[in-house]
Amino acid sequence: MTTAPTAYPCLSYRDAPAAMEWLKKAFGLKEMLVVPGENGSVAHAEMSLGQGVIMVGSGRSEFGWASPLDLRGSTASVYVAIPNPDEHYAHAKAAGAEITIELYDSDWGSRGYSAKDIEGHHWSFGTYQPAANGS
């Protein structure tokens, strides 16, 4: 039996429609829901990879939501557990992802890599799957 995730990272982009296309192409995310905003923006979107869901939208200054391009840096990163990091890495690299940490094997038994998306959000992909102990 699969359990729905209880944490959903939310990422803001200057150009959310372009970022979503790039996330599909480079990282293999699937578009689940898109709520259009004004002037071609995205008010809310949901994308999945495996059992995980990422929420995506256009930056909203009134809420303090901004792209890393607006911040000149990133304040968070997203980790996605995947079964095939070597294959995922090769696909992301071929699609033009900026690899920030090459494929590695960790001391805690994970294999993975890290990359930036087109607006500078940091993503890590690997085999490590921490388990939540609470409800």
Phi and psi restraints in degrees (value plus and minus 20) as a CYANA .aco file:
   2 THR   PHI    -110.4   -70.4
   2 THR   PSI     122.8   162.8
   3 THR   PHI    -129.1   -89.1
   3 THR   PSI     118.1   158.1
   4 ALA   PHI     -86.6   -46.6
   4 ALA   PSI     123.8   163.8
   5 PRO   PHI     -80.6   -40.6
   5 PRO   PSI     136.3   176.3
   6 THR   PHI    -136.6   -96.6
   6 THR   PSI     -24.4    15.6
   7 ALA   PHI    -143.2  -103.2
   7 ALA   PSI     114.2   154.2
   8 TYR   PHI    -151.1  -111.1
   8 TYR   PSI      81.4   121.4
   9 PRO   PHI     -78.8   -38.8
   9 PRO   PSI     123.1   163.1
  10 CYS   PHI    -142.5  -102.5
  10 CYS   PSI     105.6   145.6
  11 LEU   PHI    -139.2   -99.2
  11 LEU   PSI     117.1   157.1
  12 SER   PHI    -125.5   -85.5
  12 SER   PSI     122.8   162.8
  13 TYR   PHI    -154.0  -114.0
  13 TYR   PSI     128.6   168.6
  14 ARG   PHI     -83.2   -43.2
  14 ARG   PSI     -66.4   -26.4
  15 ASP   PHI    -140.5  -100.5
  15 ASP   PSI      59.6    99.6
  16 ALA   PHI     -80.0   -40.0
  16 ALA   PSI     -62.3   -22.3
  17 PRO   PHI     -79.3   -39.3
  17 PRO   PSI     -62.3   -22.3
  18 ALA   PHI     -87.9   -47.9
  18 ALA   PSI     -59.7   -19.7
  19 ALA   PHI     -83.1   -43.1
  19 ALA   PSI     -60.5   -20.5
  20 MET   PHI     -83.9   -43.9
  20 MET   PSI     -61.8   -21.8
  21 GLU   PHI     -81.5   -41.5
  21 GLU   PSI     -61.9   -21.9
  22 TRP   PHI     -85.9   -45.9
  22 TRP   PSI     -62.8   -22.8
  23 LEU   PHI     -81.5   -41.5
  23 LEU   PSI     -56.0   -16.0
  24 LYS   PHI     -86.5   -46.5
  24 LYS   PSI     -67.1   -27.1
  25 LYS   PHI     -88.6   -48.6
  25 LYS   PSI     -68.2   -28.2
  26 ALA   PHI    -105.6   -65.6
  26 ALA   PSI     -61.7   -21.7
  27 PHE   PHI    -128.6   -88.6
  27 PHE   PSI     -24.7    15.3
  28 GLY   PHI      58.5    98.5
  28 GLY   PSI      -1.7    38.3
  29 LEU   PHI     -88.7   -48.7
  29 LEU   PSI     132.9   172.9
  30 LYS   PHI    -133.9   -93.9
  30 LYS   PSI     116.1   156.1
  31 GLU   PHI     -97.0   -57.0
  31 GLU   PSI     105.7   145.7
  32 MET   PHI    -127.4   -87.4
  32 MET   PSI     -60.5   -20.5
  33 LEU   PHI    -173.0  -133.0
  33 LEU   PSI     117.7   157.7
  34 VAL   PHI    -155.3  -115.3
  34 VAL   PSI     104.6   144.6
  35 VAL   PHI    -128.4   -88.4
  35 VAL   PSI      88.6   128.6
  36 PRO   PHI     -83.6   -43.6
  36 PRO   PSI     126.4   166.4
  37 GLY   PHI    -128.2   -88.2
  37 GLY   PSI    -186.5  -146.5
  38 GLU   PHI     -95.6   -55.6
  38 GLU   PSI     129.7   169.7
  39 ASN   PHI      32.8    72.8
  39 ASN   PSI      21.2    61.2
  40 GLY   PHI      59.5    99.5
  40 GLY   PSI     -12.3    27.7
  41 SER   PHI    -102.2   -62.2
  41 SER   PSI     154.6   194.6
  42 VAL   PHI    -135.8   -95.8
  42 VAL   PSI      96.4   136.4
  43 ALA   PHI     -92.0   -52.0
  43 ALA   PSI     -59.1   -19.1
  44 HIS   PHI    -184.0  -144.0
  44 HIS   PSI     117.5   157.5
  45 ALA   PHI    -164.6  -124.6
  45 ALA   PSI     134.6   174.6
  46 GLU   PHI    -148.0  -108.0
  46 GLU   PSI     112.5   152.5
  47 MET   PHI    -149.3  -109.3
  47 MET   PSI     129.1   169.1
  48 SER   PHI    -146.0  -106.0
  48 SER   PSI     136.5   176.5
  49 LEU   PHI    -166.4  -126.4
  49 LEU   PSI      92.3   132.3
  50 GLY   PHI      44.0    84.0
  50 GLY   PSI    -152.4  -112.4
  51 GLN   PHI    -106.9   -66.9
  51 GLN   PSI     -26.4    13.6
  52 GLY   PHI    -106.6   -66.6
  52 GLY   PSI     131.2   171.2
  53 VAL   PHI    -147.8  -107.8
  53 VAL   PSI     112.5   152.5
  54 ILE   PHI    -135.3   -95.3
  54 ILE   PSI     113.2   153.2
  55 MET   PHI    -116.4   -76.4
  55 MET   PSI     119.4   159.4
  56 VAL   PHI    -152.3  -112.3
  56 VAL   PSI     124.3   164.3
  57 GLY   PHI    -181.3  -141.3
  57 GLY   PSI     151.1   191.1
  58 SER   PHI     -97.0   -57.0
  58 SER   PSI     128.4   168.4
  59 GLY   PHI     -75.8   -35.8
  59 GLY   PSI     124.9   164.9
  60 ARG   PHI    -153.8  -113.8
  60 ARG   PSI      78.6   118.6
  61 SER   PHI     -79.5   -39.5
  61 SER   PSI     -50.9   -10.9
  62 GLU   PHI     -85.1   -45.1
  62 GLU   PSI     -41.0    -1.0
  63 PHE   PHI    -124.6   -84.6
  63 PHE   PSI     -24.1    15.9
  64 GLY   PHI      60.5   100.5
  64 GLY   PSI      -2.9    37.1
  65 TRP   PHI    -109.6   -69.6
  65 TRP   PSI     106.2   146.2
  66 ALA   PHI    -164.5  -124.5
  66 ALA   PSI     139.4   179.4
  67 SER   PHI     -97.6   -57.6
  67 SER   PSI     132.6   172.6
  68 PRO   PHI     -75.8   -35.8
  68 PRO   PSI     -46.1    -6.1
  69 LEU   PHI     -82.0   -42.0
  69 LEU   PSI     -53.9   -13.9
  70 ASP   PHI     -99.2   -59.2
  70 ASP   PSI     -44.4    -4.4
  71 LEU   PHI    -115.6   -75.6
  71 LEU   PSI     -31.1     8.9
  72 ARG   PHI      37.4    77.4
  72 ARG   PSI      16.4    56.4
  73 GLY   PHI     149.3   189.3
  73 GLY   PSI    -198.8  -158.8
  74 SER   PHI    -146.8  -106.8
  74 SER   PSI     123.1   163.1
  75 THR   PHI    -125.2   -85.2
  75 THR   PSI     -21.7    18.3
  76 ALA   PHI    -175.9  -135.9
  76 ALA   PSI     150.6   190.6
  77 SER   PHI    -160.1  -120.1
  77 SER   PSI     143.7   183.7
  78 VAL   PHI    -136.2   -96.2
  78 VAL   PSI     113.2   153.2
  79 TYR   PHI    -132.5   -92.5
  79 TYR   PSI     112.5   152.5
  80 VAL   PHI    -145.7  -105.7
  80 VAL   PSI     102.5   142.5
  81 ALA   PHI     -98.7   -58.7
  81 ALA   PSI     108.1   148.1
  82 ILE   PHI    -155.9  -115.9
  82 ILE   PSI     134.0   174.0
  83 PRO   PHI    -104.4   -64.4
  83 PRO   PSI     -35.9     4.1
  84 ASN   PHI    -153.7  -113.7
  84 ASN   PSI      48.2    88.2
  85 PRO   PHI     -82.2   -42.2
  85 PRO   PSI     -53.3   -13.3
  86 ASP   PHI     -84.6   -44.6
  86 ASP   PSI     -65.4   -25.4
  87 GLU   PHI     -86.5   -46.5
  87 GLU   PSI     -63.2   -23.2
  88 HIS   PHI     -83.1   -43.1
  88 HIS   PSI     -63.8   -23.8
  89 TYR   PHI     -77.5   -37.5
  89 TYR   PSI     -69.0   -29.0
  90 ALA   PHI     -81.0   -41.0
  90 ALA   PSI     -61.2   -21.2
  91 HIS   PHI     -85.9   -45.9
  91 HIS   PSI     -66.9   -26.9
  92 ALA   PHI     -82.6   -42.6
  92 ALA   PSI     -63.9   -23.9
  93 LYS   PHI     -83.8   -43.8
  93 LYS   PSI     -62.9   -22.9
  94 ALA   PHI     -84.7   -44.7
  94 ALA   PSI     -48.7    -8.7
  95 ALA   PHI    -104.2   -64.2
  95 ALA   PSI     -20.7    19.3
  96 GLY   PHI      77.1   117.1
  96 GLY   PSI      -8.0    32.0
  97 ALA   PHI     -84.3   -44.3
  97 ALA   PSI     120.8   160.8
  98 GLU   PHI    -101.3   -61.3
  98 GLU   PSI      87.3   127.3
  99 ILE   PHI     -96.7   -56.7
  99 ILE   PSI     103.5   143.5
 100 THR   PHI    -122.1   -82.1
 100 THR   PSI     -46.8    -6.8
 101 ILE   PHI    -156.3  -116.3
 101 ILE   PSI      98.1   138.1
 102 GLU   PHI     -84.1   -44.1
 102 GLU   PSI     144.6   184.6
 103 LEU   PHI     -70.1   -30.1
 103 LEU   PSI     117.0   157.0
 104 TYR   PHI    -168.4  -128.4
 104 TYR   PSI     141.1   181.1
 105 ASP   PHI    -132.9   -92.9
 105 ASP   PSI     104.2   144.2
 106 SER   PHI    -108.0   -68.0
 106 SER   PSI     146.5   186.5
 107 ASP   PHI     -88.1   -48.1
 107 ASP   PSI     -40.4    -0.4
 108 TRP   PHI    -118.3   -78.3
 108 TRP   PSI      -7.3    32.7
 109 GLY   PHI      71.9   111.9
 109 GLY   PSI      -8.9    31.1
 110 SER   PHI    -118.4   -78.4
 110 SER   PSI     131.8   171.8
 111 ARG   PHI    -140.4  -100.4
 111 ARG   PSI     113.7   153.7
 112 GLY   PHI    -191.8  -151.8
 112 GLY   PSI    -190.7  -150.7
 113 TYR   PHI    -178.3  -138.3
 113 TYR   PSI     150.2   190.2
 114 SER   PHI    -152.4  -112.4
 114 SER   PSI     131.9   171.9
 115 ALA   PHI    -171.7  -131.7
 115 ALA   PSI     143.1   183.1
 116 LYS   PHI    -124.5   -84.5
 116 LYS   PSI     128.2   168.2
 117 ASP   PHI    -107.9   -67.9
 117 ASP   PSI    -194.8  -154.8
 118 ILE   PHI     -87.7   -47.7
 118 ILE   PSI     -35.7     4.3
 119 GLU   PHI    -132.0   -92.0
 119 GLU   PSI     -14.4    25.6
 120 GLY   PHI      80.8   120.8
 120 GLY   PSI     -15.2    24.8
 121 HIS   PHI     -87.9   -47.9
 121 HIS   PSI     118.8   158.8
 122 HIS   PHI    -110.2   -70.2
 122 HIS   PSI     111.1   151.1
 123 TRP   PHI    -145.2  -105.2
 123 TRP   PSI     117.8   157.8
 124 SER   PHI    -143.0  -103.0
 124 SER   PSI     121.1   161.1
 125 PHE   PHI    -148.7  -108.7
 125 PHE   PSI     114.4   154.4
 126 GLY   PHI    -190.2  -150.2
 126 GLY   PSI     159.1   199.1
 127 THR   PHI    -107.9   -67.9
 127 THR   PSI     -31.0     9.0
 128 TYR   PHI     -87.0   -47.0
 128 TYR   PSI     111.4   151.4
 129 GLN   PHI    -151.6  -111.6
 129 GLN   PSI      72.1   112.1
 130 PRO   PHI     -85.8   -45.8
 130 PRO   PSI     128.3   168.3
 131 ALA   PHI    -130.4   -90.4
 131 ALA   PSI     114.9   154.9
 132 ALA   PHI     -97.7   -57.7
 132 ALA   PSI     116.3   156.3
 133 ASN   PHI    -121.7   -81.7
 133 ASN   PSI     -23.4    16.6
 134 GLY   PHI    -134.0   -94.0
 134 GLY   PSI    -197.9  -157.9
